[in-house]
Each structure stands twice: as structure tokens, then as C-alpha cells.
Amino acid sequence: MSFFYKAKGFLDLKRPYLAIQFDEPEPAEDPDEMFRLHPNSSILALGILLLEIEICATIESQRCPDDLSEDGTVNVNTDLTTALRLYEETVDNLFVDYRNAIRACLDCNFIEDPEQSTSLEDESFRQAVCEHIVAPIENELLGGFNIRPEDIGLKNA
């Protein structure tokens, strides 16, 4: 997600630029993909983005040796382990709804059935994402900035 700028270089939080495409990624040819711990890379990426906004830094810039594989290289789970560590370091400074949305993204704690599809094409998963991630972010925007989704063109009025 990106934001347009107001005059003088300030972000215009009422005018985000969103790319809303729910295509499933192509099956990975990388054998490491089968060791991915997170069930949905798009949801993980959203959680990381929300965390990056909070800490004003990229996830890559925050990596430490414990986040890397045994040989010190980046692996398929490096961003997840980095994000979980950063979340724990910042959790006390986060507003409740924002914190809950990030946590839901990072661990998909709203998935009750381990057999449930984690594809955004699945209606029940998409509904759970709206309930546990989108709604808390909307609540935070309303409470913190008095902004409603329809104010920035995200929902039909």
C-alpha cells in the first residue's frame, strides 16, 4: 500500500493507493517453499507492511542473526521470524486494534480448522480476513483519525 502526498511532502492518509489483486502466486519451484511456516504469503506480507509502517523501517533492515538460517542466509521463513520478533518488541506501543490486526496477519490465529483453505478465493477465509484484519484496521482509522473507508473511496457509500 502506498499513499499520495499532500503539499510539503506530508502523506495524505485519506488517499491510499491500493493494489487489490487476489491472484494466487504461481506454484513455487523452490524446494524451500515446502518449508514455509505461514499459510498465506499475501496475508503475511500485509502483516509485515503494517509492522513496517509502525516502526518506520523495512523488515530487511531489521534482521538479526537469529532470524537467519543456520548458515547465516535468508530463508523462506526469515521475514516471518523477523516480523514476529519485531512485533514482540513493539506490541506494548501499538493501539489494540492495530496490534490485533498485525498479530492476525502474522500467525493467522483466526483459522480454527487446520484443514481450512487459506486461499483468498475461499469465501470463509476471506470473511475471516475481513473480520480479524480489515475490521480492526477500519476501527483504528476511525478512532485514531476519524477516517471511514468510504471517506477514502474504499467502500460504496
N, C-alpha and C positions, 0 to 999 in steps of 0.2 A: 504494500500500500504506500502511496506517495501522496503528498499534499501540495496544492498550489500555494504560491506565495502571495502575501499581501505586499503593499508598498513597504519599503525599508527592510526587506528580507525576512519578515516575520511569517511563520507558517499560518495559513488560513485553514483552521481546523474544521471549518464549515464546508470546505471544498476538497475532499479527498479524491484522489484518482485511484479507482479500484479496478483491478483486473479480475473479473469474476468468471472464471472458466473452470469447470469441474471435471475436466478430462482426466482419466486415469493415466498415469505415466506408463510408458511402454515397459514391458517386462524387462527387468534388468538382466544384462548378460554377465554382470559382475558377480562372481560367486559369493562375495561378501554380503550381497543383498539378502541372502537367505539367513543371515545372522542379525538382520535389523531387528531391534527390540521394539520399536514403536510401530503400532499397527497402521498408521496412515501418515505418509510423509507430508501431505499438504497441511494436515492439522498440526503436525509438529512444526512445520515452517511458520505457521501463523503464531503459535506459541512463542517461538524464537523471535519473531518480528515484534510481538508485543513486549517481550522482555528487552529487546534491543532499544525500543522506544523509551522504556523506563530507565535504562542505565545509560542511554546516550552513547552506546558503543556497539560495535559489531560482535557477534558471537565468536568470530575467528580471533579477534583481538583479545579475547578474554580467556582463551585456552591456557591450561596449565598442564604440566607433565602427567598428572593423574587422569586427565581427560583423554589421553592418547593411548594407543595400543602398547603392548609390552616393548616393542622395538622403537617406540617414540614417534610413530607415524599416525596420521589421521586415519580413522577407520569409519565404517558406516554408522557407528554409534557415538562418535566424538561430539557432534553438535548436541545430541541428547544429553550426554553426561555433563557437558559444559553448561547447558541450559539448566539442568536440574541443580547443579551446584550454585549457579548464579541466583536461581530462584530462592534457594535456601538462604543465601546471603542477603537478599533484598526483601524477603517476604514480610518482614516487620514494617517496612516502609511503604508497602503497597496498600491502596484502598481495597476494601474487602471484595467488591465485585470484580475489579480488575485482577486481583490476586486469584480469585476463583476461576476466572476465565483462562488465565495463563496456566494454572495447575491442570485444568481440564484438558487443555491443549497438550501439555507435556506428558501426561500419563493416561489420558482417555479414561479417567476414573468413572465416567458415566456409562461405560459399557458393562452391563451386568452379565450378559451371556457371552462366554468366551467364543462361542460359535457364531455370534452375530457378525454380519458383514460390516466392514469398516470402510466401505466404498461410499462416496458421496452420492452415488447413483441410487443407493438404498434409502428408501423413504424413512424408515425408522431411525437409521443412523443420522440422516440429515436432520430429522426432527430433534434428536438428542443433541446434535451440534448446536442447533438454534437455541434450545433450552439451556444448555450448560455453558455455551461460549458466547453466542451472539447476544442473547438477552442480558447477561451480566454486563457486557460492554455497553449496550444501549443504556442500561441503568446508570452506569458510571458516567457516560456522556451527559445524561440528563441531570444527574445530581451534581456533577462537577462543573459542567459548562453550560447547563441549561440548553443543550442541543438535543433535538429529537431526530430520528432517522429521516423523517420527511423534510426537515429543515435543510438537509444536505442532499436531498433527492434520492435517498436510498429506498424509500417506500412510497407507494401511491398514497396521497392524502385522502 
